[in-house]
Amino acid sequence: MQQSSSMQQSSSFQQSSTQQSAISSSNQQMSMMKEAEPEVIYLKHVERQAQQQKREEVVNKYSAPQFMTPMMNVNVNEGERSHFEAKVGPVGDPSMVVEWYCNGVLIPASSRINTACQFGFVSMDMLNTTSADAGEYTCVVKSDAGLDKSFCTLTVMARKEIESEMHSQSLKMVQETQQTQQVIVQEEIVPAPKFTRPLANLGERVEGSSIKLEGQINPSSDSHMKIEWYKDGQPITASSRIGTIFSFGYVSLNISDLRAEDAGTYTCRAINKSGEDRSQASFTVKASMSMTASTGLEEQRAYIQKTEQLEMYQASKMTKSEMTIEQPTQAPEFKTNIKDQLEVKEGGFAHFEARLEPMGDHTMKVEWLKDGKAVEASSRITSFFNFGYVALTVKQVAHHDQGTYSCIASNACGRTETKAQLRMISKADAEFQSKNWESIQKMETKKVESSMEIHQEVTSSPKFVLH
């Protein structure tokens, strides 16, 4: 019994081991199948795509091309544009090709000929058609399924025929215009101007009043008539006081605020293509004392006399001051010299200044030089000299501004000079120096803070807070 039980146990153990090995082998096979599964799916997907493409190719086959509407015959004049068109099917065939022939010869592409083939519509445009272009035109449509043709005829009218027709039309137009011009010339004949109501004399008028010289002229409807006014033979110019009117044969001259110089003989002259006519009138002006007082003429004359006297006095004073200019008794001398400008930033400004004596010398001359050459004043370089103070300012300093600057002062008694150097720092150097200066300032502030922390004063002795 013990042997049989041991045999059963060994057989069961073998069966379990074989089952485990089978399970492990099946798991390995499953894992291998999982790893290889994407490749199988990918191959099947490719095969399906190829089948779909084959089906599409079978479906997208087009029939042979055919002209739905053929070309029509074309008649044009020489020099005009010729247009050929037709409708072709089927629409959308990518293999379709269109060719154009003239009398059996293929028409090459050029700047004069434009062809089109879109959405089943074919066309050809020919610019500047000549008589040599006349003939039979053929449109050939080809595709993989076959071809079709359409024919038409182009007729070109010669230029001579056109010119003859246009010449006859132009002759008719010229004859009609000549007739109309003759009629217009007959209508434009107008009579010479004539005063039906001449100007009237106005006698004596009071100064400050207004007058009106008026008359009437025929023909009243002449738009080309010209009116001129004269006073004592001199033309009158319009102003705020004097105005003229000419309307439908009515003429007038209006003068307001009469003055004594307005008195005289006035003439109105009317001119057109057929001739001219004149009319005259005169009047006198009586002076009024009250008018003179009201306008303030006497006060104006007195004011003018006073201003003239004042101008004469000022002119005499200027001549005296010019005559009494004192000659200098002291040579110029710089009390303070101009200083060197050695660290001017590029694009910045440099300023030189000095004090000079004597201050009241009007004959003193001040000059600025750079490297021995005169400094030219500009919007960038300005100089100043007043009451013994001299200055030179240079804005937007550049490399060519570097050098030795001299200020020379001279008068009849002598000459003096002061010099200074101008040196510029480039932008890169200036940034480097500014950064160094900032770092130095930071280090100094840190030292001060640390020294303040170290040198804090002790105000009390140590004590235990908790017992």
C-alpha positions in Angstrom: 0.0 0.0 0.0 2.8 2.4 0.8 4.4 1.6 -2.5 1.2 2.2 -4.4 0.6 5.5 -2.7 4.2 6.6 -3.4 3.7 5.7 -7.0 0.5 7.7 -7.2 2.3 10.7 -5.6 5.1 10.5 -8.1 2.7 10.3 -11.1 0.7 13.2 -9.8 3.9 15.2 -9.4 4.9 14.4 -12.9 1.5 15.4 -14.3 1.6 18.7 -12.4 5.1 19.4 -13.7 4.0 18.6 -17.2 1.0 20.9 -16.9 3.2 23.7 -15.6 5.6 23.3 -18.5 2.7 23.3 -20.9 1.2 26.5 -19.4 4.6 28.2 -19.5 5.1 27.2 -23.1 1.6 28.4 -24.0 2.4 31.7 -22.2 5.6 32.1 -24.2 3.7 31.4 -27.4 1.1 33.9 -26.4 3.7 36.6 -25.7 5.4 35.8 -29.0 2.1 36.1 -30.8 1.4 39.4 -29.1 4.8 40.8 -30.1 4.3 39.7 -33.7 0.7 40.7 -33.9 1.3 44.4 -35.0 3.3 43.2 -38.0 0.4 41.0 -39.2 -2.1 43.8 -38.8 0.1 46.2 -40.7 0.5 43.8 -43.6 -3.3 43.2 -43.7 -3.8 47.0 -43.7 -1.5 47.4 -46.6 -3.2 44.7 -48.6 -6.6 46.4 -48.0 -5.3 49.8 -49.1 -4.0 48.2 -52.3 -7.4 46.6 -53.0 -9.2 49.9 -52.4 -6.8 51.7 -54.8 -7.4 49.0 -57.5 -11.2 49.4 -57.0 -10.9 53.3 -57.4 -8.8 52.9 -60.5 -11.5 50.7 -62.0 -14.3 53.2 -61.0 -12.4 56.4 -62.3 -12.2 55.4 -66.0 -13.5 58.2 -68.3 -15.1 57.9 -71.7 -13.7 59.3 -74.9 -13.7 63.1 -75.3 -16.6 64.6 -77.2 -17.5 68.2 -78.3 -20.8 69.1 -76.6 -21.0 72.5 -78.4 -18.7 72.8 -81.5 -16.8 76.0 -82.6 -18.5 78.7 -84.6 -17.1 80.7 -87.6 -15.5 84.0 -86.7 -15.5 87.3 -88.7 -13.2 90.1 -87.4 -11.6 93.3 -88.7 -7.8 93.4 -89.2 -6.1 94.4 -86.0 -9.0 93.2 -83.7 -9.0 90.2 -81.3 -10.2 86.8 -82.5 -12.0 84.5 -80.0 -12.7 80.7 -80.5 -14.6 78.7 -77.9 -16.3 75.3 -77.4 -17.6 72.9 -74.7 -16.1 69.5 -74.2 -17.0 66.4 -72.2 -16.3 64.5 -70.0 -15.3 67.1 -67.3 -12.4 66.3 -65.0 -10.4 63.8 -67.1 -6.7 64.5 -66.0 -5.4 62.8 -69.2 -7.2 65.2 -71.6 -4.9 67.4 -73.8 -6.1 70.2 -76.2 -4.3 71.2 -79.4 -5.1 74.0 -81.9 -4.3 73.9 -85.6 -4.5 76.6 -88.4 -4.8 75.1 -91.9 -3.4 71.8 -90.6 -0.4 73.4 -88.9 0.0 73.2 -85.1 -0.2 76.7 -83.5 2.7 77.3 -81.2 2.3 79.1 -77.8 3.2 82.9 -78.0 2.5 86.2 -76.3 -0.1 86.9 -79.0 -2.1 83.7 -78.5 -3.7 82.6 -75.2 -5.4 79.2 -74.7 -7.5 77.9 -71.8 -9.1 74.5 -70.8 -11.1 74.6 -67.6 -14.2 72.7 -66.4 -15.0 71.4 -69.9 -14.6 74.8 -71.5 -11.9 75.3 -74.2 -11.0 78.7 -75.7 -8.3 80.5 -77.8 -7.8 84.3 -78.0 -5.6 85.8 -80.8 -4.5 89.4 -80.5 -3.9 91.8 -83.4 -5.4 89.6 -86.0 -3.9 90.0 -89.5 -5.0 88.9 -93.0 -2.4 86.1 -92.8 -4.3 84.6 -89.9 -7.4 83.8 -92.0 -8.2 80.1 -92.7 -9.5 76.9 -91.2 -9.0 76.4 -87.5 -9.2 72.9 -85.8 -9.4 72.1 -82.1 -8.3 68.5 -81.3 -9.1 67.1 -77.8 -7.1 63.9 -76.9 -7.3 61.6 -73.9 -6.4 58.0 -73.0 -9.8 56.9 -74.2 -9.7 58.5 -77.6 -10.0 61.9 -79.4 -12.4 64.3 -81.1 -12.2 67.3 -83.4 -14.1 70.5 -84.2 -13.6 72.9 -87.2 -14.4 76.5 -87.9 -13.3 79.3 -90.4 -11.8 82.7 -89.6 -12.5 85.6 -92.0 -10.4 88.8 -91.6 -11.6 92.1 -93.2 -8.7 94.0 -94.8 -7.7 97.4 -93.4 -8.3 99.3 -96.6 -12.0 98.4 -96.6 -12.2 99.7 -93.0 -10.3 102.9 -93.8 -12.7 103.6 -96.7 -15.7 103.2 -94.5 -14.2 105.4 -91.8 -13.1 108.0 -94.4 -16.6 108.4 -95.7 -18.0 108.7 -92.2 -15.3 111.3 -91.3 -16.1 113.3 -94.5 -19.8 113.5 -93.4 -18.8 114.6 -90.0 -16.5 117.4 -91.4 -19.2 118.6 -93.7 -21.8 118.8 -90.8 -19.3 120.6 -88.6 -18.6 123.2 -91.3 -22.3 123.8 -91.8 -22.8 124.3 -88.0 -19.7 126.6 -87.8 -21.1 128.8 -90.6 -24.4 129.1 -88.7 -22.5 130.0 -85.5 -20.5 132.6 -87.2 -23.6 134.3 -88.5 -25.1 134.2 -85.0 -22.0 135.8 -83.4 -22.2 139.0 -85.4 -23.1 141.7 -82.8 -23.3 145.5 -83.0 -20.7 147.8 -81.6 -21.5 149.1 -78.0 -23.4 152.3 -77.5 -24.4 154.2 -74.4 -28.2 154.6 -74.5 -27.9 156.4 -71.1 -24.6 158.2 -70.7 -22.9 159.1 -67.4 -24.2 162.4 -65.7 -22.1 165.1 -64.0 -22.6 165.2 -60.3 -21.4 168.7 -59.6 -20.0 169.5 -56.1 -20.0 166.8 -53.4 -19.1 167.0 -49.7 -16.0 165.2 -48.4 -16.9 161.9 -46.7 -20.1 161.3 -48.7 -20.7 158.6 -51.4 -21.3 158.9 -55.1 -22.5 156.7 -57.9 -21.7 157.2 -61.6 -24.1 155.0 -63.7 -25.2 154.4 -67.3 -26.8 152.0 -69.7 -25.1 150.2 -72.7 -26.4 148.2 -75.7 -26.2 145.4 -76.6 -27.0 144.2 -73.1 -26.6 140.4 -73.9 -23.0 140.6 -75.2 -21.0 138.2 -72.9 -17.7 139.3 -74.5 -18.1 143.0 -73.8 -15.4 144.5 -71.6 -15.8 147.6 -69.4 -12.9 149.9 -68.3 -13.0 152.9 -66.0 -10.5 155.8 -66.0 -9.9 158.9 -63.8 -8.2 161.8 -65.6 -7.0 159.4 -68.2 -5.5 156.9 -65.7 -7.0 153.4 -65.1 -8.9 153.0 -61.8 -8.1 149.9 -59.7 -10.8 148.5 -57.4 -10.3 148.9 -53.6 -12.3 148.8 -50.4 -13.6 152.3 -51.2 -14.1 152.0 -55.0 -16.3 149.3 -56.7 -17.7 148.7 -60.1 -20.8 146.9 -61.5 -21.6 145.6 -65.0 -24.7 143.5 -65.4 -27.0 143.2 -68.5 -25.9 146.5 -70.0 -26.0 148.4 -66.7 -22.6 150.0 -65.6 -21.8 151.9 -62.4 -18.9 153.2 -60.4 -19.4 153.5 -56.6 -17.0 155.6 -54.4 -17.5 155.8 -50.6 -15.9 158.2 -48.1 -15.0 160.8 -50.7 -11.7 162.6 -50.4 -10.4 165.7 -52.0 -8.1 163.7 -54.4 -11.2 161.9 -55.8 -12.4 165.0 -57.6 -11.9 164.9 -61.4 -13.2 163.5 -64.8 -14.2 159.9 -64.9 -14.5 157.9 -68.2 -16.3 154.6 -68.9 -15.1 152.7 -71.9 -17.1 149.8 -73.4 -15.3 147.4 -75.9 -16.3 144.4 -78.0 -15.3 142.7 -81.2 -17.3 145.2 -83.3 -16.0 148.5 -81.8 -16.1 150.7 -78.6 -17.9 153.6 -77.0 -17.1 156.1 -74.2 -19.0 158.3 -71.7 -17.6 160.9 -69.3 -18.7 162.6 -66.1 -17.0 164.8 -63.5 -17.5 166.1 -60.0 -15.7 168.2 -57.4 -15.2 167.5 -53.6 -15.7 170.2 -51.0 -13.5 169.9 -47.9 -15.2 169.8 -44.5 -13.5 171.1 -41.3 -15.8 169.0 -39.1 -14.9 165.9 -41.3 -11.2 166.6 -40.8 -11.6 166.9 -37.1 -13.7 163.7 -36.9 -11.2 161.7 -38.9 -8.4 163.0 -36.7 -6.1 164.1 -39.6 -4.6 167.0 -37.6 -3.8 164.6 -34.7 -2.2 162.2 -37.1 0.0 164.9 -38.6 1.1 165.9 -35.2 1.9 162.3 -34.3 3.9 161.8 -37.4 6.0 165.0 -36.7 6.7 163.7 -33.1 7.8 160.3 -34.3 10.1 161.8 -36.9 11.7 164.1 -34.2 12.2 161.0 -32.0 13.8 159.0 -34.8 16.2 161.9 -35.5 17.1 162.2 -31.8 17.8 158.4 -31.5 20.0 158.6 -34.7 22.0 161.5 -33.4 22.5 159.6 -30.1 23.8 156.6 -31.9 26.3 158.6 -33.9 27.5 160.3 -30.6 28.0 156.9 -28.9 29.9 155.6 -31.9 32.2 158.7 -31.8 32.8 158.3 -28.0 33.9 154.7 -28.0 36.9 154.5 -25.8 40.0 152.7 -26.9 41.3 149.8 -24.8 44.0 150.6 -22.2 44.7 147.0 -21.0 45.7 143.8 -22.8 43.3 140.9 -22.3 44.1 138.4 -19.5 42.5 135.1 -18.5 41.6 135.1 -14.8 40.5 131.4 -15.0 41.7 129.0 -17.8 39.7 126.4 -19.6 40.0 122.9 -18.1 40.8 119.6 -19.7 37.9 117.3 -20.6 39.5 113.9 -20.4 36.6 111.5 -19.7 33.8 112.6 -22.0 31.5 109.7 -23.1 30.8 109.1 -26.7 27.6 110.9 -27.7 27.9 113.2 -24.6 28.9 116.9 -24.4 32.0 118.8 -23.5 32.0 122.3 -22.0 35.0 124.7 -21.8 34.7 128.0 -19.9 36.9 130.8 -18.6 36.9 134.3 -17.1 38.5 137.2 -19.1 39.4 140.8 -18.3 38.8 143.7 -19.1 35.1 143.1 -19.1 34.0 146.4 -20.7 36.2 146.2 -23.8 33.9 146.3 -26.8 36.8 146.0 -29.2 38.0 142.6 -27.8 37.9 139.7 -30.2 37.6 136.0 -29.0 38.4 133.1 -31.2 38.2 129.3 -30.6 40.7 126.9 -32.3 41.0 123.1 -32.5 44.5 121.8 -33.2 45.4 125.2 -34.7 42.3 125.5 -36.9 39.3 127.7 -36.4 36.2 126.0 -34.9 33.2 126.4 -37.1 29.9 127.2 -35.3 27.0 124.8 -36.0 23.9 123.3 -34.3 26.3 121.0 -32.5 29.1 123.4 -31.5 28.2 126.8 -29.9 30.3 129.6 -28.4 29.4 132.4 -26.0 31.2 135.7 -25.0 29.6 138.3 -22.8 30.9 140.5 -19.9 34.2 138.7 -19.7 32.7 135.2 -19.7 33.7 132.9 -22.6 32.4 129.4 -23.2 32.4 126.7 -25.9 30.0 123.7 -25.8 30.4 120.6 -28.0 27.3 118.3 -28.2 27.2 114.7 -29.3 31.0 114.2 -29.0 32.5 111.9 -31.6 36.1 110.6 -32.3 37.0 113.5 -34.6 36.2 116.0 -31.8 39.2 114.9 -29.8 42.2 117.3 -29.7 43.6 120.5 -28.3 41.2 123.4 -27.9 42.5 127.0 -27.7 40.7 130.2 -26.7 42.5 133.3 -28.0 41.5 136.8 -26.9 42.9 139.9 -28.6 42.5 143.7 -28.7 44.6 146.7 -29.7 46.9 146.3 -26.6 47.7 142.6 -26.8 46.8 139.0 -27.1 46.4 136.0 -24.7 45.6 132.3 -25.0 44.5 129.3 -22.9 44.5 125.6 -23.9 42.8 122.4 -22.8 42.6 118.8 -24.0 39.4 116.9 -25.1 39.5 113.1 -24.8 36.6 110.8 -25.4 35.7 107.4 -23.9 34.0 104.9 -26.2 30.6 103.4 -25.2 32.2 100.0 -24.4 34.8 101.6 -22.0 32.1 103.8 -20.5 29.9 100.8 -19.7 32.9 98.9 -18.3 33.8 101.8 -16.0 30.2 102.3 -14.9 29.9 98.6 -14.0 33.2 98.7 -12.1 32.0 101.8 -10.2 28.8 100.1 -9.3 30.7 97.0 -8.0 33.0 99.3 -6.0 30.0 101.1 -4.5 28.4 97.8 -3.6 31.6 96.6 -1.9 31.9 99.9 0.1 28.3 99.6 1.2 28.8 96.0 2.4 31.9 97.1 4.3 30.0 99.9 6.0 27.1 97.5 6.9 29.5 94.9 8.3 31.4 97.5 10.4 28.1 98.8 11.7 27.1 95.3 12.8 30.5 94.8 14.5 30.6 98.2 16.3 27.1 98.0 17.8 27.2 99.4 21.3 26.4 97.1 24.3 23.7 98.9 26.3 23.2 96.3 29.1 24.8 93.3 30.8 23.6 89.7 30.1 20.7 88.3 32.3 18.9 85.0 32.6 15.3 85.5 31.5 14.1 82.1 32.8 15.1 80.9 36.3 
